[in-house]
Amino acid sequence: MPIPAGGGGGESPGTGGTGGPCDPWDAIFCCTLTPESAAITGQALLAATEVLYHLSGQRFGLCEFTFRPCRHDCYGNSWPFDGGSWWQWGGSYPRPVLFDGAWFNLTCGSCAGSCSCGPLEEAWLPGPINTIISVKLDGQTMPASAYRVDDFRKLVRVDGGRWPACQDLSAADTEDNTWSVTLTIGEEVPTIGEMAVGELACEIINSCLGLTCALPKNAASVSRQGITIDFPTFTELLSSGMLGLRWTDMFIATYNPQRLKAAPMVFDVDGYLYRRAGT
């Protein structure tokens, strides 16, 4: 699920400008690849990946990105919130304050909607985050023990320090006054998906080389010796989201039985009522 590189946090990943997977999926080949097939194997695997990526609802595959994030603030960057750290002013009891023409009850010592009663230093990143590869602060790589991931998209600092309120985006992330996160986004391809992409790639290779191919033709029926057998045409299979291949159709039926075009997203206008810590 590609998204534009170098963006900030918060938005959900889409397909960006590519409209397809970032890389070919790892494949389990159950066919015999001949020397003649070597020249087209890579392109066949890429084509098979593109087909199964979309037929499975644009759900699988990992993409690596580097983001220059922004810290999640509570209510802005001026008094009395001190760059978002209003818990330092609010204390542990509710205290009303008139700010920008509106009254706020400052209480609990955390951002509204959080489950924590203490301040959380966090940045919201596109997700779902699969792996954090590195976090750089002032050009130095931070130890993995200094942060964790919550809700598959929130980078929470747990070493007692604070994320920067701002950074120099004109400087490389190897310089001072910078902050970057390199991560992978998406879901790993399941084993049946690796078998499916290998199966489909094999049939594409066979078709290109003029060999016997299991992909169905557009013949609707075959009559021999007085017996007529009806077949679904390839066009009919495609319209149903299937290809007529065993592992490929099993993969699609297992992981996208409703034939969704893309992974669904849920928007909670009331905010989060829970937190998946350490995801």
Rosetta blueprint (number, residue, H / E / L):
1 M L
2 P L
3 I L
4 P L
5 A L
6 G L
7 G L
8 G L
9 G L
10 G L
11 E L
12 S L
13 P L
14 G L
15 T L
16 G L
17 G L
18 T L
19 G L
20 G L
21 P L
22 C L
23 D L
24 P L
25 W L
26 D L
27 A L
28 I L
29 F L
30 C L
31 C L
32 T L
33 L L
34 T L
35 P H
36 E H
37 S H
38 A H
39 A H
40 I H
41 T H
42 G H
43 Q H
44 A H
45 L H
46 L H
47 A H
48 A H
49 T H
50 E H
51 V H
52 L H
53 Y H
54 H H
55 L H
56 S L
57 G L
58 Q L
59 R L
60 F E
61 G E
62 L E
63 C E
64 E E
65 F E
66 T E
67 F E
68 R L
69 P L
70 C L
71 R E
72 H L
73 D L
74 C L
75 Y L
76 G L
77 N L
78 S L
79 W L
80 P L
81 F L
82 D L
83 G L
84 G L
85 S L
86 W L
87 W H
88 Q H
89 W H
90 G H
91 G L
92 S L
93 Y L
94 P L
95 R E
96 P E
97 V E
98 L E
99 F E
100 D L
101 G L
102 A E
103 W E
104 F E
105 N E
106 L E
107 T L
108 C L
109 G L
110 S L
111 C L
112 A L
113 G L
114 S L
115 C L
116 S L
117 C L
118 G L
119 P L
120 L L
121 E E
122 E E
123 A E
124 W E
125 L L
126 P L
127 G L
128 P L
129 I E
130 N E
131 T E
132 I E
133 I E
134 S E
135 V E
136 K E
137 L E
138 D L
139 G L
140 Q E
141 T E
142 M L
143 P L
144 A H
145 S H
146 A H
147 Y E
148 R E
149 V E
150 D E
151 D L
152 F L
153 R L
154 K E
155 L E
156 V E
157 R E
158 V L
159 D L
160 G L
161 G L
162 R L
163 W L
164 P L
165 A L
166 C L
167 Q L
168 D L
169 L L
170 S L
171 A L
172 A L
173 D L
174 T L
175 E L
176 D L
177 N L
178 T L
179 W E
180 S E
181 V E
182 T E
183 L E
184 T E
185 I E
186 G E
187 E E
188 E L
189 V L
190 P L
191 T H
192 I H
193 G H
194 E H
195 M H
196 A H
197 V H
198 G H
199 E H
200 L H
201 A H
202 C H
203 E H
204 I H
205 I H
206 N H
207 S H
208 C H
209 L L
210 G L
211 L L
212 T L
213 C L
214 A L
215 L L
216 P L
217 K L
218 N L
219 A L
220 A L
221 S E
222 V E
223 S E
224 R E
225 Q L
226 G L
227 I E
228 T E
229 I E
230 D E
231 F L
232 P L
233 T L
234 F H
235 T H
236 E H
237 L H
238 L H
239 S H
240 S L
241 G L
242 M L
243 L L
244 G L
245 L L
246 R H
247 W H
248 T H
249 D H
250 M H
251 F H
252 I H
253 A H
254 T H
255 Y H
256 N L
257 P L
258 Q L
259 R L
260 L L
261 K L
262 A L
263 A L
264 P L
265 M L
266 V L
267 F L
268 D L
269 V L
270 D L
271 G L
272 Y L
273 L L
274 Y L
275 R L
276 R L
277 A L
278 G L
279 T L
